[in-house]
Amino acid sequence: MTNNLNKTLICFLISNVVLLNAQQKGTSEIKAGYGVLSSNEIGKVFTDIIIAPFSETKTTDEKHSGALFIGYNYAVKDNWTIGTDLVYERYTASVNKQNLTVAGQKNDIYTLAVNSTYSYISKPKFRMYSGVGLGYTFSNEKLSPNQSDVQSVSSKSSSFNFQVIGAGVRIGGKIAGFAELGFGYKGIINLGISYQL
């Protein structure tokens, strides 16, 4: 009976040490998530508001995919990580002139960024953090006219972008869920899962 109790106690202590080490320097994690109202999406809305009154064309059936992202973080110190993010978004719309649809619009947007977070609460299965990210956004826009004798027009653009994480929480062990509130290339609100290596 005592041997079984000792074995159970040792297993419990070892498992807790493993969990505690999961938050320390030298650990890493991969994450995937989805965000809404990214800086790219909000920028498009403001551009439409400013340009629409002076344009002969209007866009309808606008659809935005939201920000899909994957990332990797490495703990350079206890509670402090640096990492990378790759974010993808797609915007589509119909272009109308005098109430007739004249073209389809598609814009694929990619953001590659570096980030850093600091956990001000770090428990084995709960972490609360804030952070910042700086990235570069590449946009590939294509306008496809409805007339078969008119060629499609493509344009590319790029700009710096950023992400501020006002508050983020991670709940779980090696596999966990996370939620973040902030502003930038991943959106005002984003949710996802992460896996600690």
VOBA-1610 file (N, C-alpha, C; in pm, whole numbers, padded with zeros to 5 digits, always signed):
BEGIN
Met+00083-00120+00000Met+00000+00000+00000Met+00087+00125+00000Thr+00190+00127+00087Thr+00279+00242+00095Thr+00357+00259-00035Asn+00402+00145-00095Asn+00474+00151-00222Asn+00387+00214-00332Asn+00261+00174-00339Asn+00170+00230-00439Asn+00149+00379-00417Leu+00137+00419-00291Leu+00119+00560-00259Leu+00243+00640-00298Asn+00361+00585-00270Asn+00487+00652-00306Asn+00501+00665-00458Lys+00467+00559-00531Lys+00474+00564-00678Lys+00380+00669-00734Thr+00259+00675-00677Thr+00160+00774-00721Thr+00210+00915-00694Leu+00267+00936-00577Leu+00320+01067-00540Leu+00435+01108-00631Ile+00525+01015-00662Ile+00638+01044-00751Ile+00589+01079-00891Cys+00493+01001-00943Cys+00436+01030-01076Cys+00371+01168-01078Phe+00300+01202-00971Phe+00234+01333-00963Phe+00337+01446-00964Leu+00445+01431-00886Leu+00549+01534-00882Leu+00620+01548-01017Ile+00650+01436-01082Ile+00717+01441-01213Ile+00628+01510-01316Ser+00499+01476-01315Ser+00409+01538-01413Ser+00396+01688-01388Asn+00397+01731-01262Asn+00391+01874-01232Asn+00518+01946-01274Val+00634+01882-01257Val+00759+01942-01302Val+00757+01960-01453Val+00707+01860-01526Val+00697+01870-01672Val+00606+01986-01711Leu+00493+01999-01643Leu+00400+02108-01674Leu+00462+02244-01643Leu+00533+02254-01531Leu+00595+02381-01495Leu+00702+02418-01596Asn+00780+02321-01642Asn+00884+02349-01740Asn+00827+02392-01874Ala+00701+02360-01902Ala+00640+02394-02031Ala+00630+02544-02051Gln+00640+02623-01942Gln+00629+02769-01953Gln+00765+02839-01945Gln+00873+02764-01938Gln+01003+02825-01910Gln+01087+02847-02035Lys+01200+02915-02014Lys+01296+02945-02119Lys+01333+02819-02196Gly+01341+02832-02330Gly+01380+02720-02414Gly+01265+02640-02470Thr+01143+02665-02423Thr+01028+02593-02478Thr+00973+02668-02599Ser+00895+02600-02680Ser+00837+02663-02798Ser+00697+02610-02822Glu+00623+02679-02907Glu+00488+02636-02940Glu+00454+02676-03082Ile+00366+02597-03142Ile+00309+02635-03271Ile+00161+02663-03248Lys+00107+02755-03327Lys-00031+02793-03306Lys-00100+02821-03439Ala-00231+02805-03439Ala-00313+02834-03556Ala-00440+02899-03506Gly-00490+02999-03583Gly-00609+03067-03536Gly-00681+03143-03645Tyr-00785+03212-03601Tyr-00871+03288-03691Tyr-00910+03419-03623Gly-00897+03530-03696Gly-00930+03661-03640Gly-01028+03737-03726Val-01100+03828-03663Val-01196+03912-03735Val-01161+04059-03718Leu-01200+04138-03817Leu-01178+04282-03821Leu-01029+04316-03812Ser-00953+04263-03909Ser-00810+04293-03916Ser-00790+04437-03963Ser-00667+04486-03949Ser-00635+04621-03995Ser-00655+04632-04147Asn-00632+04523-04221Asn-00654+04525-04365Asn-00802+04541-04398Glu-00887+04468-04325Glu-01030+04476-04349Glu-01085+04615-04311Ile-01043+04666-04197Ile-01088+04798-04154Ile-01038+04906-04250Gly-00913+04891-04298Gly-00859+04986-04395Gly-00940+04989-04524Lys-00986+04872-04568Lys-01067+04864-04689Lys-01200+04937-04670Val-01262+04919-04554Val-01389+04987-04525Val-01371+05139-04530Phe-01265+05190-04466Phe-01242+05334-04467Phe-01211+05386-04607Thr-01135+05310-04685Thr-01106+05350-04823Thr-01234+05361-04904Asp-01323+05262-04889Asp-01451+05265-04960Asp-01534+05387-04921Ile-01535+05421-04794Ile-01613+05536-04747Ile-01560+05665-04807Ile-01429+05677-04816Ile-01368+05800-04869Ile-01381+05810-05021Ile-01360+05698-05091Ile-01356+05700-05238Ile-01495+05690-05301Ala-01587+05616-05238Ala-01719+05588-05298Ala-01792+05711-05350Pro-01797+05823-05277Pro-01873+05938-05329Pro-01816+05997-05459Phe-01689+05971-05490Phe-01625+06030-05607Phe-01606+05931-05722Ser-01655+05808-05704Ser-01634+05703-05804Ser-01763+05670-05878Glu-01748+05638-06007Glu-01863+05596-06088Glu-01899+05450-06060Thr-01806+05374-06007Thr-01832+05233-05979Thr-01857+05211-05830Lys-01937+05111-05800Lys-01967+05073-05662Lys-01939+04923-05647Thr-01903+04883-05527Thr-01883+04740-05502Thr-02000+04685-05420Thr-02042+04564-05457Thr-02149+04495-05383Thr-02104+04351-05358Asp-02182+04277-05283Asp-02152+04137-05250Asp-02011+04121-05193Glu-01972+04217-05111Glu-01837+04213-05053Glu-01828+04101-04950Lys-01721+04023-04959Lys-01697+03914-04865Lys-01551+03918-04822His-01532+03900-04693His-01396+03898-04638His-01379+03769-04560Ser-01271+03699-04586Ser-01250+03567-04525Ser-01220+03574-04376Gly-01176+03689-04327Gly-01120+03696-04193Gly-00973+03660-04200Ala-00902+03674-04091Ala-00758+03649-04090Ala-00728+03508-04040Leu-00679+03423-04130Leu-00636+03287-04094Leu-00485+03293-04072Phe-00437+03239-03959Phe-00294+03251-03934Phe-00235+03128-03866Ile-00106+03113-03889Ile-00025+03014-03818Ile+00095+03088-03759Gly+00150+03036-03652Gly+00263+03103-03590Gly+00351+03008-03512Tyr+00468+03057-03479Tyr+00565+02983-03399Tyr+00624+03079-03296Asn+00627+03037-03169Asn+00685+03119-03062Asn+00792+03040-02988Tyr+00897+03110-02946Tyr+01006+03048-02869Tyr+01031+03133-02745Ala+01039+03068-02628Ala+01062+03140-02502Ala+01211+03170-02487Val+01249+03296-02506Val+01389+03335-02490Val+01425+03352-02342Lys+01324+03381-02261Lys+01338+03388-02115Lys+01207+03336-02057Asp+01205+03310-01927Asp+01079+03272-01862Asp+00976+03381-01890Asn+00860+03340-01941Asn+00746+03430-01965Asn+00763+03527-02083Trp+00873+03521-02156Trp+00895+03614-02267Trp+00926+03535-02393Thr+00843+03553-02497Thr+00862+03480-02622Thr+00885+03575-02738Ile+00955+03523-02839Ile+00960+03589-02969Ile+00912+03485-03071Gly+00859+03533-03184Gly+00807+03437-03280Gly+00775+03500-03414Thr+00708+03421-03497Thr+00668+03466-03630Thr+00521+03434-03652Asp+00459+03511-03741Asp+00320+03489-03782Asp+00313+03492-03934Leu+00231+03405-03990Leu+00196+03410-04132Leu+00043+03418-04138Val-00008+03525-04198Val-00152+03552-04200Val-00201+03559-04344Tyr-00318+03499-04368Tyr-00379+03504-04502Tyr-00522+03556-04492Glu-00558+03644-04585Glu-00695+03695-04595Glu-00734+03701-04743Arg-00864+03689-04768Arg-00914+03706-04905Arg-01036+03797-04903Tyr-01036+03892-04997Tyr-01149+03983-05014Tyr-01203+03965-05155Thr-01335+03951-05168Thr-01398+03942-05300Thr-01517+04037-05304Ala-01550+04084-05426Ala-01664+04174-05444Ala-01704+04177-05590Ser-01824+04225-05614Ser-01872+04253-05750Ser-01859+04402-05773Val-01811+04441-05892Val-01797+04583-05926Val-01913+04621-06017Asn-01988+04722-05977Asn-02107+04766-06051Asn-02089+04906-06105Lys-02143+04926-06225Lys-02146+05059-06286Lys-02286+05079-06343Gln-02352+05185-06301Gln-02489+05214-06343Gln-02580+05092-06320Asn-02570+05036-06202Asn-02652+04922-06157Asn-02630+04793-06234Leu-02522+04784-06312Leu-02488+04661-06383Leu-02354+04609-06331Thr-02345+04476-06311Thr-02219+04418-06267Thr-02125+04409-06387Val-02012+04479-06376Val-01918+04485-06488Val-01792+04401-06465Ala-01765+04365-06339Ala-01642+04289-06311Ala-01650+04223-06174Gly-01561+04127-06155Gly-01543+04065-06024Gly-01407+04106-05969Gln-01400+04130-05842Gln-01276+04173-05778Gln-01233+04069-05676Lys-01104+04035-05676Lys-01049+03939-05579Lys-00915+03991-05531Asn-00896+03988-05400Asn-00771+04037-05342Asn-00719+03936-05241Asp-00602+03878-05268Asp-00536+03786-05175Asp-00431+03865-05098Ile-00437+03856-04965Ile-00352+03938-04878Ile-00272+03846-04786Tyr-00141+03864-04786Tyr-00050+03785-04701Tyr+00028+03879-04611Thr+00042+03843-04485Thr+00125+03920-04392Thr+00225+03826-04327Leu+00351+03864-04332Leu+00458+03791-04264Leu+00512+03883-04155Ala+00516+03834-04031Ala+00551+03923-03919Ala+00635+03853-03814Val+00703+03935-03735Val+00771+03888-03613Val+00694+03945-03495Asn+00695+03872-03384Asn+00619+03918-03268Asn+00693+03888-03139Ser+00645+03949-03033Ser+00699+03924-02900Ser+00585+03935-02799Thr+00580+03840-02704Thr+00478+03845-02599Thr+00543+03830-02462Tyr+00475+03888-02363Tyr+00521+03872-02225Tyr+00402+03826-02140Ser+00421+03716-02067Ser+00315+03662-01980Ser+00330+03721-01841Tyr+00231+03800-01801Tyr+00235+03856-01666Tyr+00165+03767-01564Ile+00087+03670-01611Ile+00039+03560-01525Ile+00076+03432-01598Ser+00153+03345-01534Ser+00199+03223-01599Ser+00187+03106-01501Lys+00081+03030-01517Lys+00056+02911-01438Lys+00068+02788-01529Pro+00075+02668-01472Pro+00090+02549-01556Pro-00016+02535-01665Lys-00140+02571-01636Lys-00245+02555-01737Lys-00319+02684-01767Phe-00262+02797-01729Phe-00325+02926-01757Phe-00217+03032-01774Arg-00228+03106-01883Arg-00132+03213-01908Arg-00209+03336-01954Met-00173+03452-01904Met-00230+03579-01950Met-00114+03666-01996Tyr-00128+03726-02114Tyr-00014+03794-02174Tyr-00057+03913-02259Ser+00042+03994-02294Ser+00027+04103-02391Ser+00144+04095-02486Gly+00133+04165-02599Gly+00244+04159-02694Gly+00227+04254-02811Val+00328+04252-02898Val+00328+04335-03019Val+00385+04253-03134Gly+00348+04291-03255Gly+00404+04229-03374Gly+00426+04333-03481Leu+00527+04314-03563Leu+00556+04403-03675Leu+00573+04318-03799Gly+00501+04353-03905Gly+00506+04270-04024Gly+00501+04348-04153Tyr+00500+04274-04261Tyr+00493+04331-04395Tyr+00379+04261-04469Thr+00290+04338-04526Thr+00172+04285-04593Thr+00187+04297-04744Phe+00161+04184-04813Phe+00165+04179-04960Phe+00022+04156-05010Ser-00020+04236-05106Ser-00156+04227-05158Ser-00151+04203-05309Asn-00230+04107-05356Asn-00238+04076-05499Asn-00384+04088-05541Glu-00418+04196-05608Glu-00557+04224-05645Glu-00579+04195-05794Lys-00693+04132-05823Lys-00725+04099-05963Lys-00867+04145-05993Leu-00882+04218-06104Leu-01012+04265-06150Leu-01044+04191-06279Ser-01152+04112-06277Ser-01189+04029-06392Ser-01318+04081-06454Pro-01309+04155-06567Pro-01428+04209-06634Pro-01519+04097-06684Asn-01649+04123-06688Asn-01746+04026-06737Asn-01739+04007-06888Gln-01689+04108-06959Gln-01680+04097-07105Gln-01561+04010-07143Ser-01585+03913-07231Ser-01481+03818-07268Ser-01369+03882-07351Asp-01397+03994-07416Asp-01294+04058-07499Asp-01208+04158-07421Val-01232+04169-07291Val-01154+04260-07207Val-01068+04177-07111Gln-00938+04206-07108Gln-00846+04129-07024Gln-00857+04166-06876Ser-00824+04068-06793Ser-00819+04093-06649Ser-00703+04186-06616Val-00718+04259-06510Val-00615+04353-06467Val-00569+04312-06327Ser-00438+04301-06309Ser-00383+04264-06178Ser-00295+04377-06126Ser-00294+04393-05995Ser-00205+04491-05934Ser-00152+04435-05802Lys-00032+04475-05768Lys+00031+04429-05644Lys+00068+04550-05560Ser+00058+04534-05429Ser+00100+04640-05339Ser+00154+04577-05211Ser+00225+04656-05134Ser+00279+04607-05007Ser+00291+04723-04910Ser+00289+04691-04782Ser+00301+04793-04678Ser+00338+04729-04546Phe+00390+04811-04456Phe+00416+04763-04321Phe+00284+04745-04247Asn+00281+04654-04153Asn+00162+04629-04075Asn+00204+04595-03932Phe+00110+04587-03841Phe+00143+04564-03701Phe+00029+04490-03632Gln+00058+04441-03513Gln-00043+04380-03426Gln-00011+04419-03282Val-00110+04468-03213Val-00098+04494-03069Val-00192+04398-02998Ile-00139+04318-02907Ile-00221+04228-02826Ile-00240+04296-02691Gly-00359+04353-02669Gly-00387+04417-02542Gly-00396+04316-02429Ala-00468+04207-02456Ala-00482+04101-02357Ala-00503+03968-02428Gly-00426+03868-02388Gly-00439+03734-02443Gly-00443+03632-02331Val-00519+03524-02350Val-00520+03416-02252Val-00497+03284-02324Arg-00425+03195-02259Arg-00403+03059-02308Arg-00444+02964-02197Ile-00535+02872-02227Ile-00586+02780-02126Ile-00563+02637-02172Gly-00487+02561-02094Gly-00460+02422-02126Gly-00315+02387-02102Gly-00280+02261-02126Gly-00144+02212-02109Gly-00066+02218-02239Lys-00018+02101-02285Lys+00056+02099-02412Lys-00033+02143-02527Ile-00157+02096-02527Ile-00255+02143-02625Ile-00348+02239-02552Ala-00365+02359-02607Ala-00445+02460-02537Ala-00519+02548-02636Gly-00621+02613-02586Gly-00692+02714-02663Gly-00645+02852-02621Phe-00654+02948-02712Phe-00617+03085-02676Phe-00715+03183-02738Ala-00723+03300-02676Ala-00806+03410-02726Ala-00730+03539-02702Glu-00736+03631-02800Glu-00665+03757-02789Glu-00755+03874-02829Leu-00740+03984-02759Leu-00803+04111-02794Leu-00693+04209-02829Gly-00708+04278-02940Gly-00606+04374-02980Gly-00645+04445-03108Phe-00545+04481-03186Phe-00571+04546-03314Phe-00452+04521-03406Gly-00481+04491-03534Gly-00375+04476-03632Gly-00403+04368-03733Tyr-00295+04306-03783Tyr-00308+04211-03894Tyr-00380+04082-03858Lys-00393+04048-03727Lys-00467+03927-03686Lys-00609+03958-03642Gly-00646+04086-03639Gly-00783+04124-03605Gly-00798+04178-03464Ile-00918+04230-03439Ile-00951+04283-03307Ile-00971+04169-03208Ile-01034+04061-03256Ile-01053+03941-03175Ile-01001+03822-03255Asn-00918+03739-03194Asn-00879+03614-03260Asn-00876+03499-03161Leu-00907+03382-03214Leu-00915+03260-03133Leu-00835+03151-03203Gly-00787+03054-03127Gly-00715+02945-03191Gly-00669+02840-03094Ile-00584+02751-03144Ile-00526+02646-03061Ile-00374+02652-03072Ser-00307+02607-02968Ser-00161+02603-02971Ser-00113+02470-02915Tyr+00006+02432-02958Tyr+00066+02306-02914Tyr+00208+02335-02870Gln+00241+02303-02746Gln+00375+02325-02695Gln+00466+02208-02730Leu+00582+02239-02785Leu+00679+02137-02825Leu+00769+02102-02709
//
